[in-house]
């Protein structure tokens, strides 16, 4: 399945790179199945994914943030975020990805994951029980430095005020606007944690955003938990939302929860 996932991601990468400079990536087209606006860049990427699944006759259903569930009659589902970091792409901020995961029913049932940085082409991949890699090199989370955790935070306009008290506990703070790649940065040992907490349930993270990066992080030795500290599991359902902490060293969890 990894070969097929990389092929699909490569098709999206090539199409995005081929877009002319004048193309309006941020044009709102309609409201997608997840209840948020579908932008032109999302539609292009999703159409490529759905077309590739059909053309390759892959034995999977598809759950995507724009189209919703495409039930093709199979047990496994491919969970897709065609463009994670859509607004980064629309603003020409060079940090956005395609996220692909395959499994059954929920986050805990994901067996294969692939995340591609659509700007530099980096490929993160994992299959359950086989570890995680970046461009073929083994990934591992790092030990938290004595100075304290370097933390990525969600700091958008729906951020929970409690987040700002945690910012002061971190040795370094960044907010990148691309959950999948932010979690991957924890998996590769660039940061110690990624904290996501919103005031409004409907603005929480969706399974399509993190299905791939959750497996990659766990296979690299990290974990993702809800804000009660329990291992995060989310159904393959666009209506489900969550806040969470993703971390490498368990000491970061002690600092932030």
C-alpha positions in Angstrom: 0.0 0.0 0.0 2.9 2.4 0.6 3.8 2.4 -3.1 0.2 3.3 -4.0 0.1 6.1 -1.4 3.3 7.6 -2.6 2.1 7.5 -6.2 -1.1 9.4 -5.3 0.8 12.0 -3.2 3.3 12.5 -6.1 0.4 13.2 -8.5 -0.9 15.9 -6.1 2.6 17.3 -5.6 3.2 17.6 -9.4 -0.2 19.2 -10.0 0.3 21.8 -7.3 3.8 22.7 -8.5 2.5 23.1 -12.0 -0.1 25.7 -11.0 0.6 29.1 -12.7 1.5 32.0 -10.3 -1.8 33.8 -11.2 -4.0 30.8 -10.1 -6.1 31.8 -7.1 -5.4 29.0 -4.6 -7.6 30.6 -1.9 -10.8 31.0 -3.9 -13.8 29.7 -1.9 -15.9 27.3 -4.1 -18.5 25.8 -1.7 -18.8 24.3 1.8 -17.3 20.9 2.0 -18.5 17.8 3.8 -16.7 18.8 7.0 -18.6 22.1 7.2 -15.7 24.3 6.2 -15.1 26.2 2.9 -13.5 24.2 0.1 -10.9 26.3 -1.6 -9.7 25.9 -5.2 -6.5 24.2 -4.1 -8.4 21.7 -2.0 -10.6 20.8 -4.9 -7.8 20.2 -7.3 -5.9 17.9 -4.9 -9.0 16.0 -3.9 -10.1 15.4 -7.4 -6.6 13.9 -8.2 -6.8 11.6 -5.1 -10.3 10.3 -6.0 -9.4 9.8 -9.6 -6.3 7.9 -8.7 -8.1 5.6 -6.3 -10.6 4.9 -9.0 -8.1 4.4 -11.8 -5.9 2.2 -9.7 -9.0 0.3 -8.4 -7.6 0.4 -4.9 -9.7 -1.8 -2.4 -10.6 1.1 -0.1 -13.3 3.5 0.7 -12.3 7.2 0.9 -13.0 9.7 3.6 -11.9 13.2 2.6 -12.6 16.6 4.1 -14.3 17.9 1.0 -16.2 15.0 -0.4 -17.0 13.2 2.8 -17.2 9.4 2.8 -17.0 7.7 -0.6 -18.3 4.2 0.2 -16.8 1.8 -2.4 -17.9 -1.3 -0.5 -14.6 -2.2 1.1 -13.5 -2.8 4.7 -10.5 -0.5 4.7 -10.8 3.3 4.3 -8.3 5.8 3.0 -8.5 8.9 5.2 -7.4 11.9 3.2 -6.5 15.5 3.8 -5.8 16.6 0.2 -4.1 19.8 1.4 -3.3 20.2 5.1 -2.3 23.8 5.6 -4.6 25.1 2.9 -4.4 28.7 4.0 -0.6 28.5 4.1 -0.7 27.4 0.5 -3.2 30.2 -0.4 -0.9 32.8 1.3 2.3 31.3 -0.3 3.6 30.2 3.0 5.8 27.2 2.2 4.4 24.7 4.6 1.5 22.4 3.5 1.1 18.7 2.9 -1.0 15.9 1.7 -2.0 13.4 4.3 -3.0 9.8 3.5 -3.8 6.9 5.9 -5.4 3.5 5.4 -7.1 1.5 8.1 -10.4 0.4 9.7 -13.0 2.4 11.6 -10.8 4.8 13.7 -7.4 6.3 14.4 -6.3 3.2 16.3 -7.1 1.1 13.3 -4.8 2.9 10.9 -2.2 0.5 9.4 -0.4 2.6 6.8 0.4 6.3 6.7 2.1 8.6 4.3 2.6 12.3 4.6 4.2 14.4 1.9 5.5 18.0 2.3 4.2 19.5 -1.0 6.8 22.2 -1.0 10.1 20.3 -0.5 8.9 16.8 -1.4 9.8 15.2 2.0 8.0 11.9 2.5 7.1 10.6 6.0 5.8 7.1 6.0 4.9 4.4 8.5 3.2 1.0 8.6 2.0 -0.3 12.0 4.8 -2.2 13.8 7.5 -1.2 11.3 8.6 2.2 12.6 8.5 5.5 10.8 10.9 7.0 8.2 11.6 10.4 6.6 12.9 9.9 3.0 13.9 6.4 4.0 15.8 7.3 7.2 14.5 6.0 10.5 12.6 8.6 12.7 12.8 8.8 16.5 11.6 11.4 18.9 14.1 13.1 21.1 14.7 13.3 24.8 13.4 16.6 26.2 16.2 19.1 27.0 16.8 20.2 30.6 15.7 23.8 29.6 12.2 22.4 29.0 10.1 21.5 26.0 10.2 23.2 22.7 6.5 23.3 21.8 4.3 23.9 18.7 1.0 25.4 19.6 -2.3 26.0 17.8 -2.7 29.8 18.2 -5.6 30.5 15.8 -8.5 32.7 16.6 -10.4 29.9 18.3 -7.5 29.1 20.7 -8.5 28.3 24.3 -7.1 31.0 26.7 -5.5 28.3 28.8 -3.0 27.8 26.0 -1.3 31.1 26.8 -0.4 29.9 30.3 1.3 26.9 28.8 3.3 29.0 26.4 5.2 30.3 29.4 6.3 26.8 30.3 8.0 26.1 27.0 11.6 26.8 26.2 10.8 27.7 22.6 7.4 28.3 20.9 6.2 28.1 17.3 2.9 28.0 15.5 3.0 26.7 11.9 -0.6 26.3 10.6 -0.2 22.7 9.4 -1.1 20.1 12.0 0.2 17.1 10.1 3.7 18.5 9.5 3.8 20.0 13.0 3.2 16.5 14.4 5.9 15.2 12.0 8.3 17.7 13.4 7.8 16.1 16.8 8.3 12.7 15.3 11.6 13.7 13.8 12.9 15.3 17.0 12.7 19.0 16.0 10.2 19.7 18.8 9.1 18.0 22.0 5.3 18.5 21.7 2.4 19.9 19.7 -0.5 21.3 21.8 -3.9 21.9 20.2 -6.8 23.3 22.3 -9.8 25.2 21.0 -12.7 26.9 22.8 -15.3 25.6 20.4 -15.8 21.9 19.8 -16.6 22.3 16.1 -13.2 23.9 15.6 -11.3 21.0 17.1 -9.0 18.7 15.0 -10.6 16.3 12.6 -9.4 12.7 12.0 -8.5 13.6 8.4 -6.0 16.1 9.7 -4.0 13.7 11.8 -4.7 10.1 10.7 -1.4 9.8 9.0 0.8 11.8 11.4 -0.6 10.1 14.5 0.7 6.7 13.3 4.0 8.2 12.2 4.5 9.8 15.6 3.5 6.7 17.5 5.8 4.5 15.4 8.7 7.1 16.0 8.3 6.5 19.8 5.9 9.3 20.6 2.2 9.5 21.6 -0.9 11.5 21.1 -3.4 11.9 23.9 -6.6 13.9 24.6 -6.3 16.7 27.2 -7.3 14.3 29.9 -4.2 12.3 29.1 -5.8 9.3 27.5 -4.5 7.8 24.2 -6.4 9.6 21.5 -8.7 7.6 19.3 -11.1 9.2 16.8 -13.7 7.5 14.5 -13.5 7.8 10.8 -16.2 10.5 11.0 -15.9 14.1 9.9 -18.3 15.2 12.7 -15.9 14.0 15.4 -13.5 16.7 16.7 -10.9 16.7 19.5 -8.3 18.7 21.3 -5.0 16.9 21.9 -1.4 16.9 22.9 1.2 15.1 20.7 4.6 14.6 22.4 7.8 12.7 22.1 9.3 12.4 25.6 6.7 11.7 28.3 8.2 14.4 30.4 6.7 16.9 28.0 3.2 15.5 28.9 3.9 16.1 32.5 4.8 19.8 31.8 1.8 20.5 29.6 -1.1 18.5 31.1 
